[in-house]
Amino acid sequence: MPDHAAKVIANPWMLLKRLTDARIALGRAGVSQPTAPQLAFQLAHAQARDAVHLALDAEALHAALQALGHGCLRLHSAAADRGIYLQRPDLGRRLDAPSREALLACRGDAEARPHDVAFVVADGLSALAIGRHALPFLQAVLPRLQGEGWRIAPLSVVEQGRVAVADEVGELLGARLVVVLIGERPGLSSPDSMGLYMSWMPRVGLSDAQRNCISNIRPAGLGYAEAADKLHWLMDEARRRGLTGVALKDETGTPAGESALASASFLLPGGPMPEIARQSRIDSPPENNT
């Protein structure tokens, strides 16, 4: 009897899968997606949902950060639990009353800015990212700053925190610069991506335009050493110029490895087009520009 089993038809973009974790070149079985990519999508979706709801092990993180030698404070946002945090983003941007009191007790002079920088670690939308990457990243960047004489405030761990909560922490600690390490919204290929946001003269009410961001920090994305280099450059420039945000651009340059990859990519202007891509372009219908 004839075999009526559906055959998986390969996608001509298969060659590019080695360059990205994105879901490209999945192939097809008839008019449907093959079983293996469909199951992989469902697994990735489950991992992303788990990352959003996973609770931060704040006690273990606090102990690990305390061992770095700069002191560490355990704080909490005004969002009492995860459910409220997800439904009320505004509460995740502010501290609760006990946390504010604890920070004021650490500061002393209410008008001075005794610290050059304050580091805040917040769970954000992926406690998984913070649990995996916050400690090794800080181990990469703090010794360099300490060796250059930066006055580093006690580290802070904020549960149920969003990006803007760091501005309140930095203001209350009296820091001229604040850097928040936060779990980013999980993607379907990266449930453990950590981001950094940096603000000059932090205070409640700063906008996103007044912050700089370094995203996708994880071994499979932007490595700890490279992220530490970028942050160090931005911090030096922020202190020199007295600003952060849209007026401060990352001018550290493109690593040599990336330059070589870019020159070989047909997706970028001037790059060579592999034969498989040429064939794909020939076989594809015209783009709809309407």
Salt bridges, closest charged atoms under 4 A:
ASP3 OD2 - LYS7 NZ 3.62
ASP90 OD2 - ARG88 NH2 2.72
ASP116 OD1 - ARG151 NH2 2.97
ASP116 OD1 - ARG176 NH2 3.12
ASP116 OD2 - ARG239 NH1 3.96
ASP123 OD2 - ARG82 NH1 3.79
GLU148 OE1 - HIS232 NE2 2.90
GLU159 OE2 - ARG74 NH2 3.11
ASP167 OD2 - ARG211 NH2 2.82
GLU168 OE1 - ARG94 NE 3.02
ASP192 OD2 - ARG132 NH1 2.94
ASP192 OD2 - HIS133 NE2 3.36
ASP208 OD1 - ARG211 NH1 2.55
ASP229 OD1 - ARG144 NH2 2.87
ASP236 OD2 - HIS232 NE2 3.50
GLU237 OE1 - ARG240 NH2 2.64
GLU237 OE1 - ARG241 NE 2.96
ASP250 OD2 - LYS230 NZ 3.08
GLU275 OE1 - ARG278 NH1 3.03
